[in-house]
Amino acid sequence: MKFIKQSVAVFALLTGMAVLAQTDKPITHDPVIAKQGDTYYLFCTGPGITSFTSKDLKIWTQADPVFAVNPKWAKEVAPGFNGHIWAPDITLHKGTYYLYYSISAFGKNTSAIGLVTNTTLNPKDKNYKWEDQGIVIQSVPNRDYWNAIDPNLIFDEQGTPWMAFGSFWGGLKMVKMAQDLKSLAEPEEWYTIARRERSFEKEDADAGDAALEGPFIFKKGDYYYQFLSWDYCCRGENSTYKVVVGRSKTVTGPYVDRDGKSLNEGGGTLVLEGNEKWYGAGHNSVYAFNGKDYIFFHGYDASDKGLPKLRVSELQWDANLWPSLKDNVLD
């Protein structure tokens, strides 16, 4: 399919990247952020999990990838795995950084979410060492009607860990995690947290046309906000990616948009979308740093062959506590 070929081309460009000098628009796909000390660490889709550092969220310097050698189990899950690790998620919990990541084949749910851990993000620290913990969740074609990619870990108000994840198929899922954060809780507890209408005639192994992915849960005030991406990434100038949001007072939902429509029924309030300068924009993460809320995402740069690049904006909240971009970072 055309969009698969274009995506492979974009990823090939990423694979061949030389180490970058400082830049305000690093080539980035699916960014997530953690702050340690005075440094922000960005992790994103790329060979071995691409990473960058910044002191101010404006100028970024490329760092070494997380994996110098591919996870041993990757080709068992996705035989065509080419070294590109997708859509990471980073959380600090009790002194350990938990970095979840995705192994998959494009357009298929031959996928798994893995976990790698470290006690520090600073490569100069003597204790710096990424240790792979293996597979956390795996999806198999014709067995699972969901896709084990795009993880996001969230703790509820009782301290219970939950993982949101997924793309296409039967929608986005949330599953309760065990306290070790390496496995599912027993007995298993699953929820669908967002879905869109899918053409009935599609085979179960087909990703289908219910285009949504990349859930990210952000707690603010009384609400859990689910940000997610609609439509299609990775198509250069034909990308239609956008971010929508819904919210719930409980982490497992139901999430509803500004008009009260459930995200499980195709609801979603628009937060951002591409334009003539930035083709489709999406796959976001949201964090509070220094008393401000920020959204991180990638857009396809119309001035540079549609390459995916980092965009960062502060979020603002209206009187009814719905978010929007404070900065015109897509103008």
C-alpha positions in Angstrom: 0.0 0.0 0.0 1.1 3.5 -0.8 1.1 4.8 2.8 3.2 1.9 3.9 5.8 2.7 1.3 5.9 6.3 2.2 6.3 5.5 5.9 9.2 3.1 5.2 10.8 6.0 3.2 10.4 8.4 6.2 11.8 5.8 8.6 14.7 5.1 6.2 15.6 8.8 6.4 15.5 8.6 10.2 17.7 5.5 10.1 20.3 7.4 8.1 20.4 10.5 10.3 23.8 11.7 11.4 24.2 13.0 14.9 22.6 16.4 14.9 23.9 19.7 16.1 21.6 21.8 18.2 18.3 22.5 16.6 14.9 23.8 17.5 13.1 21.3 15.1 14.6 17.9 15.6 13.4 15.1 13.4 11.0 13.4 15.8 8.2 10.9 15.6 5.9 10.2 18.7 7.8 12.3 21.3 7.7 11.7 25.1 9.6 13.7 27.7 11.1 13.3 31.2 13.0 15.8 33.3 15.9 14.9 35.5 17.7 17.7 37.2 18.0 20.7 34.8 17.8 18.6 31.7 14.8 17.4 29.6 15.1 14.0 27.9 13.1 13.3 24.8 12.5 9.8 23.5 10.9 9.0 20.2 10.4 6.5 17.4 13.6 5.6 15.6 16.6 3.2 15.5 17.0 1.8 19.0 14.7 4.5 20.3 16.0 7.9 19.3 16.7 10.5 22.0 17.5 14.2 22.5 18.3 16.5 25.4 17.4 20.1 26.1 17.8 22.6 28.9 14.9 24.9 27.8 12.4 22.8 25.7 13.5 24.9 22.7 17.0 23.8 21.6 17.6 20.1 21.3 20.7 18.0 20.9 20.6 14.4 19.7 21.9 11.8 22.1 22.7 8.1 21.8 19.8 5.7 21.3 18.5 3.7 24.2 19.3 0.3 22.5 22.8 -0.2 21.0 21.6 -3.7 20.0 18.1 -4.6 19.1 15.9 -6.4 21.7 16.6 -10.1 21.3 12.9 -11.0 21.0 11.9 -8.4 18.4 12.1 -10.6 15.3 10.1 -13.3 17.0 7.2 -10.8 17.3 7.7 -9.0 14.0 9.9 -11.0 11.6 10.4 -8.0 9.4 11.6 -5.8 12.2 14.3 -3.4 10.9 15.6 -1.8 14.1 13.0 0.9 14.3 11.4 1.0 17.7 8.2 2.9 17.9 6.3 5.2 20.2 8.0 5.0 23.6 6.5 6.1 26.9 8.6 7.2 29.9 7.6 7.2 33.6 9.7 7.7 36.8 8.4 5.5 39.6 10.1 4.9 43.0 13.5 5.8 41.7 13.4 3.9 38.4 12.6 5.1 34.9 10.2 2.8 33.1 10.5 3.2 29.3 7.9 1.3 27.4 8.2 0.8 23.7 6.6 -0.8 20.7 7.8 -3.5 18.3 5.5 -4.0 15.2 5.1 -4.4 11.5 3.4 -1.5 9.8 -0.3 -2.0 9.3 -0.3 -5.3 11.1 -0.9 -6.3 14.7 2.1 -8.6 14.9 3.1 -6.3 17.8 4.3 -6.2 21.3 4.9 -3.6 24.0 8.3 -4.0 25.7 9.9 -2.4 28.7 13.4 -1.2 29.4 14.5 0.4 32.7 17.2 2.6 34.1 17.8 4.4 37.4 19.1 7.5 35.7 18.8 9.3 32.4 22.2 10.9 32.6 24.7 9.0 30.5 27.5 10.4 32.6 26.2 8.8 35.8 28.1 5.7 36.8 24.8 3.8 37.3 23.5 4.6 33.8 22.4 1.4 32.2 19.3 0.4 30.2 18.1 -3.1 31.1 15.5 -4.7 28.9 12.6 -6.4 30.8 11.1 -8.0 27.7 7.5 -8.2 26.5 4.7 -6.7 28.6 1.8 -7.1 26.2 1.6 -8.9 22.8 -1.0 -8.9 20.1 -1.4 -11.7 17.5 -3.3 -11.4 14.2 -6.7 -13.2 14.1 -6.4 -13.8 17.9 -6.5 -10.2 19.1 -8.8 -7.5 17.8 -6.5 -4.8 19.0 -2.9 -3.7 18.5 -0.2 -3.8 21.2 1.6 -0.5 20.3 1.6 3.1 21.6 1.8 2.5 25.4 1.1 5.1 28.0 1.3 4.4 31.8 -1.0 6.2 34.2 -1.5 5.8 38.0 -5.0 6.5 39.3 -5.8 8.3 42.6 -5.4 5.0 44.5 -1.9 4.4 43.1 -3.1 1.6 40.8 -1.1 1.5 37.5 -3.0 1.3 34.2 -1.7 1.1 30.7 -3.5 2.8 27.8 -2.4 1.6 24.3 -3.5 0.7 20.8 -4.3 1.7 17.3 -7.0 1.0 14.7 -8.8 -2.4 14.9 -11.4 -2.4 17.7 -10.1 0.7 19.3 -7.8 1.9 22.1 -7.6 -0.3 25.3 -6.7 0.2 28.9 -5.5 -2.7 31.1 -4.6 -2.8 34.8 -0.9 -3.4 35.5 0.7 -5.4 38.3 2.7 -3.4 40.8 5.9 -4.5 39.2 4.9 -2.6 36.1 6.2 -5.5 34.0 3.1 -7.6 33.7 -0.7 -7.5 33.8 -2.6 -7.6 37.0 -4.4 -10.8 37.9 -7.3 -11.3 37.4 -7.0 -9.2 34.2 -9.1 -6.1 33.9 -9.6 -4.6 30.5 -11.5 -1.5 29.1 -12.1 0.0 25.7 -11.4 3.7 26.1 -11.9 5.0 22.5 -13.1 3.6 19.2 -14.3 4.8 15.8 -16.6 3.1 13.3 -14.9 0.4 11.2 -16.0 -1.0 7.9 -17.7 -4.3 8.6 -16.2 -6.1 5.6 -12.6 -5.8 6.7 -10.8 -8.9 7.8 -9.9 -9.2 11.4 -6.2 -9.2 10.6 -6.6 -6.0 8.6 -5.9 -2.7 10.5 -9.1 -1.4 9.0 -10.2 2.2 8.5 -11.2 3.1 12.1 -8.1 5.4 12.2 -7.2 6.3 15.8 -4.1 5.6 17.9 -1.7 6.9 20.5 -3.7 7.4 23.7 -2.1 9.6 26.3 -3.8 10.2 29.7 -3.1 13.4 31.6 -4.6 14.1 35.1 -5.6 17.7 35.8 -7.9 18.7 38.6 -10.9 16.3 38.8 -10.4 14.9 35.4 -8.4 12.4 33.5 -7.9 13.8 29.9 -7.4 11.3 27.1 -5.5 12.8 24.2 -5.5 10.6 21.1 -4.6 10.9 17.4 -7.1 10.5 14.6 -6.6 9.7 10.9 -3.3 8.9 9.1 0.3 9.6 9.9 3.4 8.8 7.9 2.1 9.9 4.4 4.2 13.0 3.9 2.0 15.7 2.3 -1.0 13.4 2.4 -0.8 13.0 6.2 -4.1 13.8 7.9 -3.1 13.3 11.5 -4.8 15.4 14.2 -5.3 15.3 18.0 -8.6 15.1 19.8 -9.4 14.9 23.5 -12.1 13.6 25.9 -12.2 13.4 29.7 -13.5 11.3 32.5 -13.5 11.5 36.3 -12.3 7.9 36.5 -9.2 6.7 34.7 -11.0 3.8 33.0 -13.7 6.0 31.5 -16.1 6.5 30.0 -14.4 9.4 28.3 -16.6 12.1 26.7 -15.8 15.1 24.5 -16.9 18.7 25.0 -20.4 17.9 23.6 -20.8 14.9 25.9 -20.3 12.3 23.1 -18.4 9.2 24.3 -15.0 8.5 22.8 -16.2 4.9 22.5 -18.8 6.2 20.0 -16.5 8.2 17.9 -16.5 11.3 20.0 -13.5 13.7 20.4 -12.9 17.4 20.7 -10.3 18.8 18.3 -7.1 20.1 19.9 -4.8 20.4 16.9 -4.5 19.5 13.2 -2.2 20.0 10.3 -2.3 22.8 7.7 -0.4 24.0 4.6 2.8 24.6 6.6 2.6 21.4 8.7 1.0 18.4 7.1 -0.9 16.2 9.6 0.2 16.8 13.2 -0.3 14.4 16.1 0.9 11.6 18.3 1.2 13.8 21.4 2.3 13.6 25.0 1.3 16.1 27.8 3.3 17.0 30.9 3.3 19.7 33.6 6.7 21.3 34.0 7.5 24.3 36.3 3.8 25.0 36.9 2.9 25.0 33.2 1.2 22.3 31.0 2.9 21.4 27.7 1.9 19.3 24.7 4.6 17.7 22.6 3.8 16.2 19.2 5.2 15.8 15.7 4.2 17.6 12.5 5.2 16.9 8.9 7.2 19.9 7.7 5.9 21.2 4.4 9.1 23.2 3.9 11.3 20.1 4.3 10.0 17.2 2.3 7.3 16.4 4.9 9.8 15.2 7.5 8.4 14.6 11.0 9.6 17.3 13.4 9.0 18.2 17.0 6.4 20.8 17.9 6.0 22.0 21.5 3.3 24.3 22.9 2.1 25.4 26.3 -1.5 24.4 26.9 -4.2 26.8 28.0 -7.5 25.8 29.6 -10.9 27.5 29.2 -13.4 28.3 31.8 -14.9 24.7 31.4 -11.4 23.2 31.7 -11.0 22.2 28.0 -7.5 22.5 26.6 -6.2 24.3 23.5 -2.7 25.4 22.2 -1.4 28.6 23.8 1.3 29.0 21.2 0.9 29.2 17.4 3.5 26.5 16.7 1.8 25.3 13.5 1.7 28.8 11.9 
